[in-house]
C-alpha cells in the first residue's frame, strides 16, 4: 500500500473550498499515537483508479487483487516449505468461496477445505479432485458422505455418531476409507474450541482412535485440530503440534495405525484491527515467518525419530484462510449524506452497510478516503444504508468533512465478507477482480430483482393482489 | 533321479571349458570340448584331468565350484600333458596327480591373488603345475612322446587366417585351424566385442613379434600366438569397461605380450619347456596390478570386482553414467527444505575459483529480491534463520558456531567460512556447509548424521555480504582444502536458462549441477506411493499379459540374492536388480532370457521417483528393453555392438483414482531410422502397478494385475489379495 497512500502535499495553485467546520475542544483528544487517520488517501487499488472502477462497476463495489492473493499464498508456502519437508496448503472455502478466488489459489497448488455439502459440491464443480478436498465440519449427512466416500475425498471425523455413520457408509460401499480425526485440547494459550472433534484430555480421542483401530472399513491416517481464530501468539501452535504429535505416537503404538498427515487448521491473524485490541495490527500480528518458525520447529523436533527411521515426515496441512485473502480485497463505498447527531457528533451515511461487511461487527476496518480531504479531522460515525439501527460501519473514526458522492475504501475485507454477507434490504453489488495484467473482470455480478426472486414461487391464489372470494 | 546331478556336473564341466575364453554359457563350453577332440589324445587327457579336478574339489568341498576355476586349471594341465605325451596308464596317473595338485594350487593362489589387489588368478596355477609336471616328466622314462598329427597342407581358409585360428586353438593345446574355428565361433556367439579384440590383439601382437624377430618360426606362432589373443580379451574386454582407452590398453598389452613371449621362449628353451600361457599371465597380471594403483577415471574403468562380458559391463557403465551424470562426482542431497535459488554455481565469478571451484551458494529470491521491506536487517532476508539439513550421511568432524552474523553488506574476511559444519563421508571426502547463523548449530563433532537431518540455521557469518548457504565437497578434514566435484541428487531442478525446453517446469533429476539463477526444490516424498510400490522380499505379483493378441498368465517375484542384491524375477527366469532408497525406485542389470513382459515392466517403471505431485523426468534404459522386430534387433546390434540407451521421458500425474505414468521411448538409429514406443502404467494406492501397456510399431503388450501376494517365511504366513 506504500506506493498508493500519498502524504498530504498541496500541489494545486488555487486553494479549494471546503466546508466550514466547528471543532469543539475535547480533553483527551490528544493521544500518544497522534492523529491516526489524518491526511492519508488512496485513489487507486493495484494501479487502477477507484473513480474509474466506480464509474464502470458502480458503488458499492468489492475489488479483489489476483496478484496479492497469489503473493500471499506464495509467501505462506515459502515460509513453511523452507522449514519443513512436506507441506500442503488447503484453501478454507468458507473464508471466501468466490470461484475466481478459489481457482486462483488452486492454481497456486492449494487443496480445498470444505465444511458442507454445498462447499464440497462447489469444489468438485470447480474441478478439484476429490482426494485434494478435506471434508471438515460437524454436519455431514449420509447422502454427501456416500458421494465423498465413492469419490475418495478426505473426511475429517468430528464426532462418534459421524464415525458410526461413516463406518456404515464405507461398509455398504465395500471400501476401506482413509479418515482423519479432529481433536480438541487445551494448549494453555487460547480458549479451547472444545465443540469440534474429540477431546484429548478426557480420553475421548483415544477411545475414538481405538474404535477406528478396530474398524474394518475406516483407516485412521490423519489428525486435525484447529485452535481458534485470530491467534496472535505463535507459541500456541508450537504447543498444538507437540500435543498432536504426542497423541500421534501414542495411538500409532496402541492401535497400529499410521498417521500420514497432521492438519493444524488455520487461525493466523490478518492485518486487521480486532475490536477491543489496544495496539494496532502492525504491532501485534505475527508475520507468516514467525508462525512458520514456531510450527515447523516443533514439528521437526517431534518427528525426528520417524525421519531417522526413513519413514518420512507426516504431511503438514495448513488451512489458513484469513491471512491469505483478507488484504487482497477492498470494499469501495460512497457517501450518501452528511448528518449532525444531537450529541454534536458528525455522522455520514454511506451506501455499504453491515449487510455487505459482516466482519464490521468485530473489526475496526481501516477507512481511507479516495481523495485528499481538506479540513480538520473529526470523530465521525459511519452508518450503512440499511433501515436498521445496528447498521454501523465504524462507530468512531477520525475523518475530515466529506461531500456527498465522495468515496472511501474499507480495507482488509477479503475474509468472511463475500461468504457471510446477507441478502437484506439491498441488492448485493458487483465483485470485480484486478488481474496480474491489470485487466479487470467481474467475478460476481450485482444482484437484481430477477436474482432476488428467482427462487421464489407464488401459489396460484396469491398471484393476484385481489383477495379471492372463497377465502 | 540321477539326471539332475548329472546335468549339473556336465554343465559345470562345460562351464570350465568355456571359462578359458571367458564364455559363461555351458553349451559354448560343450563346443569347446568338441574342439579339443580334434586331437583325441589331448582331448581325452583334458577331459580326464577336468573330471579328476572336479571330483577332488567336490570331495574336499572347496567353495566356488560353479565358477569352474578349479576345474579349468586342472583341465589345462591335462590338455598340456596330452599335447606332448601319449595317453597311456602312466600318463593317466601323471594327469590325475597334476589335476589334484592344480586344485590345491588354485585354491591357495586364488586367495593370495585376491588379497593382492583383487587380482584374478586366471590360469596361473595351471602354468605352475604344468611346468612342474613337465619337468618331472623329463625324468620319467615310462612316458612316450606324442607328436601332433600336423600336416603342412592342412590349409583351411587362407594362410594368415589359418595362422590366427591355429593360434586360438592352441589356447586349448589343439593348434589346428578347424579347432580354432570352433573356438572362434563360440567366442563370436558369446561376444562380438571379444571376437574383435581377439582378432585385433592377434594382429598387433603378431606384427610386432614378426617385425622384431624377422621371420618367426611358424610353429612358435602356432603354439604361442594365443597369448596375444588372451591378453587383448582380458585387458580390453573382461577386466575393464569397453572404451577407446581400454581398447588401446588391450592392444598395448598384446604388443607387450609379444615381447614377453619371445623372452619366455628363450628362457624356457634352456629347460626344454613349453611357454604355454606364461606370457599371457605375466603381461595381464602385471598390467592389472599396476592399474589398481591409479585413480579411478571414467575413460578406463577397472572392474576386477565384477568382471563381465564387455556387452554387459558396457551396459552397466552406460546406465550408471546416464543416471549419475558424471563419473566420480559425489551425490549429495539439497541441504534445505523448499525452493532455493543458486546464488553462485561452480566456477562462479565471485569466490568459486580454483581450488574451490566446485561449490554452490544458495539463497531465496522472490520477484528478484532476496529480502522484504528494506533489507536493512538480517531478519528481512528470506533465507535467514531457515533450517539447514545435512547434505550427506557421515560423521561431524568440525563445527564452529560462535561467529556473529554480519550486517547486510558487510563481510568478515578474517573467518572466511564463518560458522560451519564439516561432515566426513564414508568415501573419505568431506562436505562443508558454511556461513551458518551464530549459535544455531545443533550437532557436535563426532555425531553421526543421516542425510537430510536438520542441523543448523542459515546465517550470514564469514565472507557473506548477505545471508546465504555455502556447500562444497572437499578432500580432507582441514578447512579450505581443495574441493571435489559433486552434484545434487533427487531434486527438482528448474532451469533459469530461457533457451531450455521448459524453463518453468521443474524436472526431477538424479544429477543436477545447477548454475546461477536456477531453482532447486527438495521434493516431498509421497508415503502412499512408496507403500504402493514397496517391493519386499517374497512379494509376488501375477498378471494377465496379452502380448500381440496372445494371452498368458505371468508372475513376478522379489528375491534377495547372497550378495544382498534385491531382484525382480520373472517366471521365465529373467530378472533385474533394483534399489529402493532416497525416495527412488531404480532398476538395473537385466539378465536372463528374452522376456517381453519383464522388459515392458522395466521400460515403463525402470526409474521411479517416489515423490509427490505431477512430475517429469528422463532416463536412458537399455535398448534391449524396447520392443523391436527381429530385423530391427539385428540392425541395432550391428549399429551399437555394445548397446546404447533409449531416450525415455516420463510424466506422472494423479488422475483421481490412480497414478498415471506415461513414457515416451525413442531410439535413434542412424540414417533417420527411429524406433518409438509408448508406455502407460496405472498405479493403484496400496496395491501397486495395476496395469502396464506398451504400444510400439511392432505391436502391443497389455498386462493387468490379477493378484498380489507374499511368500510364506518361517513363522510368517503367506497372503494373497485379488486385485
Interface residues (C-beta under 8 A of the other chain):
Chain A: X74 X75 X78 X80 X81 X82 X83 X84 X85 X86 X87 X129 X130 X131 X151 X152 X258 X260 X293 X296 X300 X304 X307 X308 X311 X312 X315
Chain B: X336 X337 X338 X339 X340 X364 X366 X382 X383 X385 X386 X387 X450 X452 X453 X454 X522 X524 X525 X527 X528 X530 X612 X654 X656 X657
